[in-house]
Amino acid sequence: MTAKRIVLVGHCGPDGFALRNAMQSFAPGAVVESVSDDDATSKAAMVSDLLVVNRLLDGDFDASSGVALIRELALRGVAARMLLVSNFREAQEEAEIAGAVPGFGKRDLYAESSRRKVRDALGLD
C-alpha cells in the first residue's frame, strides 16, 4: 500500500511543526509536507490524500482565507480531501459547505476526535 500524503497548507513554522507531529502520530508512515503558496498548493492538491488548511493563510496566497481556498480548490475538482484547522465553529461550517471534511481547532490538535477526523479523511481503519 502506498503511503498516504498529507499536505499542511498555509501554516506558520511553529504551527506547522506541531501539526506535522500530530499528523505523523495520527497516520504513522504518512508523508507530511508543507506548502505556502498557490502554485505549490495546486500541485499538491492533485496528488495528495489530504490538505490540512489553516483558516488564516500564512504565505503567498490569492485567497482571502483558508475557507476561500477550500472553495476555490473544490470548484476545480481537486483529488485531495480538505480539512480546515480553526477553533471557530462558523469557519468549520463554512469550510464543510465549501467542500471540506470536518476539521478541528488548534486547541484540539491532540484530541482523539481530531485523530479520528484525520483517519476518516484518509480512509484509515
C-alpha positions as CSV (number, residue, x, y, z in Angstrom):
1,M,0.0,0.0,0.0
2,T,1.3,3.4,-0.9
3,A,1.9,5.9,1.9
4,K,-0.7,8.5,2.5
5,R,0.3,12.0,1.6
6,I,-0.8,14.9,3.9
7,V,0.0,18.5,2.9
8,L,-0.1,21.3,5.5
9,V,-1.3,24.5,3.7
10,G,-0.6,28.0,4.9
11,H,0.6,27.3,8.4
12,C,3.4,29.3,10.2
13,G,6.6,27.5,11.3
14,P,5.6,26.7,14.9
15,D,2.1,25.6,13.9
16,G,3.4,23.5,11.0
17,F,5.8,21.7,13.4
18,A,3.0,20.9,15.8
19,L,0.7,19.8,13.0
20,R,3.4,17.7,11.4
21,N,3.9,15.8,14.7
22,A,0.2,15.3,15.1
23,M,-0.3,14.1,11.6
24,Q,2.5,11.6,11.9
25,S,1.1,10.3,15.1
26,F,-2.4,10.0,13.6
27,A,-1.2,8.3,10.4
28,P,2.1,6.6,11.0
29,G,4.0,6.2,7.8
30,A,2.3,9.1,6.1
31,V,4.4,11.6,4.1
32,V,3.7,15.0,5.6
33,E,4.7,18.1,3.7
34,S,4.1,21.9,4.0
35,V,3.3,24.4,1.3
36,S,2.9,28.2,1.5
37,D,1.8,29.4,-1.9
38,D,-0.9,28.9,-4.6
39,D,1.3,27.1,-7.1
40,A,2.6,24.5,-4.6
41,T,-0.9,24.0,-3.2
42,S,-2.5,23.5,-6.6
43,K,0.2,20.9,-7.5
44,A,-0.1,19.1,-4.1
45,A,-3.9,19.1,-4.3
46,M,-3.8,16.9,-7.4
47,V,-1.5,14.2,-5.9
48,S,-2.2,14.3,-2.1
49,D,-4.7,12.4,0.0
50,L,-5.4,15.3,2.5
51,L,-4.8,19.0,2.6
52,V,-4.8,20.4,6.1
53,V,-5.7,24.1,5.5
54,N,-5.1,26.9,8.0
55,R,-8.0,29.4,8.5
56,L,-5.7,32.3,8.2
57,L,-3.3,31.5,5.5
58,D,0.4,32.2,6.2
59,G,2.3,32.6,2.9
60,D,1.7,33.8,-0.7
61,F,-2.0,33.1,-1.5
62,D,-4.5,34.9,-3.6
63,A,-7.4,33.5,-1.4
64,S,-8.5,35.7,1.5
65,S,-8.8,32.8,3.9
66,G,-8.5,29.0,4.2
67,V,-12.2,28.7,3.6
68,A,-11.9,30.7,0.4
69,L,-9.0,28.5,-0.7
70,I,-11.0,25.3,0.0
71,R,-13.9,26.7,-2.0
72,E,-11.6,27.5,-5.0
73,L,-10.0,24.1,-4.9
74,A,-13.3,22.3,-4.6
75,L,-14.7,24.2,-7.6
76,R,-11.6,23.0,-9.6
77,G,-12.4,19.4,-8.5
78,V,-9.1,18.6,-6.8
79,A,-8.4,15.0,-5.9
80,A,-7.4,15.6,-2.3
81,R,-9.8,15.8,0.6
82,M,-9.5,19.1,2.5
83,L,-9.7,19.8,6.3
84,L,-9.8,23.2,7.9
85,V,-7.8,24.0,11.1
86,S,-9.8,26.5,13.0
87,N,-11.2,26.9,16.5
88,F,-14.2,28.8,15.2
89,R,-17.3,26.7,14.6
90,E,-18.6,29.2,12.0
91,A,-15.4,28.7,9.9
92,Q,-15.7,25.0,10.2
93,E,-19.3,25.1,9.0
94,E,-18.3,27.4,6.1
95,A,-15.5,25.0,5.1
96,E,-17.7,22.0,5.1
97,I,-20.2,23.8,2.9
98,A,-17.3,24.8,0.6
99,G,-16.3,21.1,0.3
100,A,-14.1,20.2,3.3
101,V,-14.4,17.2,5.5
102,P,-15.0,18.0,9.3
103,G,-11.9,19.7,10.8
104,F,-10.7,20.8,14.2
105,G,-9.1,23.6,16.0
106,K,-5.5,24.0,17.2
107,R,-6.6,23.7,20.8
108,D,-7.9,20.2,20.0
109,L,-4.8,19.2,18.0
110,Y,-4.1,16.1,20.0
111,A,-7.7,15.2,20.9
112,E,-9.0,11.8,20.0
113,S,-11.7,13.5,18.0
114,S,-9.1,15.2,15.8
115,R,-7.2,11.9,15.3
116,R,-10.5,10.3,14.2
117,K,-11.3,13.1,11.7
118,V,-7.8,12.8,10.1
119,R,-8.0,9.0,9.9
120,D,-11.5,9.1,8.5
121,A,-10.5,11.7,5.9
122,L,-7.6,9.4,4.9
123,G,-9.8,6.3,4.8
124,L,-7.9,4.5,7.5
125,D,-9.4,1.9,9.9
